[in-house]
């Protein structure tokens, strides 16, 4: 009984990950709705004229599905946030708040699309978005009524420290970030060359272009040993991020195994989407295999690391990983692949994954720096692994 009380108390003390995930999803919806963010202009019509426009004559099942599915997770997360906040006691209020919030976001996006010539606002899209949010919110209510949300809270309390929300959000986003093709497998955050090129283009015909530092030598491709280290660190980083908040040794071991399987699976899926199903495992050459094996060994050796030391190790691994990756160029063949990938049919989906693949390691870097600085709540003293 005392153990159950401690578990229940820990579950109550934990902050839900639904709210930060909902904020991430809002950002993704805004990006997908307003892409490509160019050629804004006032067409001289009311931004709400689409509400009374005739329904479109032509539509596809894909359009219906994507508009509903795009907002269903948002409705689900908003409803869970309301239900877990302890400020909304009645489920109908939680569902209503989630649906109204999602509907207002959709209305705003459709209205702004009036100023983008490449986008067409639609009352049907607004209706489908709202319906998708309602379905997601109802799903959250069903899970709440069945007790599954409370069960997840108890499982989370047994596995993770109360201050695990930030790490969990990053870990949930990591597999999605791996869908963006990387020049080095597991190598997220290779942005230096693109940032340098974009900054140079922005400063053309300005005196500030001369202020940019000029490299004396061109970036050189990674040698096999550096590639091995990049692959190993790319897998080790999410493992260490989990070690920052996971309670026991066996839980860490199980978690690192899941990270390894998920990392390999998502990298294979990314290769299949980029090059075709026949090439799903073509990236798994000898240096990558050695890197995966090295990551598994390091994950085992670091199982007993205290949480603050795990955060410091994550910071070190991120720094080395990003430094190595950004000292290497993307080869011309890979650059051509990215160009085809970015201009593909699912440009809105891929565009989101692209940004996530670029910025995930930097978000993790900020998170572990905050954690090391001690600004997050300290874990309970009775944890199996020392803080």
Steps between C-alpha positions, in 0.01 A plus 500: 500500500774757578665417167169560319461835678851603394430398142170688498665803654780493244247469219309799630822702529597436140416756237327368190693486174175560308520879526856546359422242231185697413711816465742315270207376295356853474834619359497214248142582395590866450801404290305252288208740452705804394781337306684636294467835690572702186330752267262630767252749357159653564254381237235755601249251639383426851716235668178330613331487160575126470250427778207576269660377178345199320642164591771380260380278219809281500662335800684177571500254784862597567399864556223397739725262691796735532284788624337284764811310606704819513285644779399180682828478697467868590149450635620195692796680658299811587230288665758299695665825611166628628414172672842476666511865608266437797330830415241347270287261704247403233589308185253696279686819588832343410364381165342839431821690580702269276260526206460878531877550521564282194215663306637850573844391383353356179293816441812713543702286259228496235459878530874560461506281190306778322828693491698213345436456126622140514243401765120480476288545816204267530197473726513123452855493636384697804215257556721193460768645728241565770352153456845344528568695820165387643581135424841537665346665807237225526777241482671673794173492694457127430853429623434708810173319574664160451779589743777460242628854553526439875672170431752675276559757777579220745733328250674829435539560874669158536733554205579870489591781737233768560700754293509275192259700283761676286701185440189301409393760244845492338509120501157478338613739224834325436364213282311751284815709458681191367264492199692793353785355288838553664839498330620286792251251650365626836672831423247770588587870508733536199407861421826697487550484123137592427502786752820637353358484146167656605674782685726570203196517267321736739802734515558519124531863377553622856826612666441241773595217265866588555454450873441127456804291591654325202610139541860441399426138407188325378309265727634146468286180504499301822758225526360155596608536866320835531191347337507216752514752785215707353276195465583381852432841654182542294356189671659563839357853536132395532609215730679743730208741479281220634755418770454857629145417612466117521496351849662153502776307323277239337267773376798678344612175336153439354476862386839497322397181318182669379702806388733278297212316330303819430807682367583222254136460394439871437829535310396208279159661444667829408722322246201316356308829459803674348650235273233229475417187702781301337754735661352507849814345655762620251629755754593227751862461385799394710571840668132532593491146640810570709344827620179322603700238689709768672182685604358179651820440699513859629131491594567191716815644659317821596189332646587586863590864432327747739240721337695825514807323365281353225390853407863616491593200283210581267628857469850376417367248246283764332793744476735243343225366270402842364863612465591193294189513282530869419864471401398273212320601177202328344616324184342605166303175467348545845420867424316391185306243703397769749384728218276226360378408848414860594306553177305178525126449519486513879690829522310622806566182696860476392562868558398457863724198544784691338489776761464245776805310376702821495405641837435194721860471629513873576177478698649204689813707559298779659304249710805331651667836567193609696495167681866521596453855624256362758200708393278193476348333804723244668381136484380322815769395749382134498573447130701190414758705307657796671425852367 
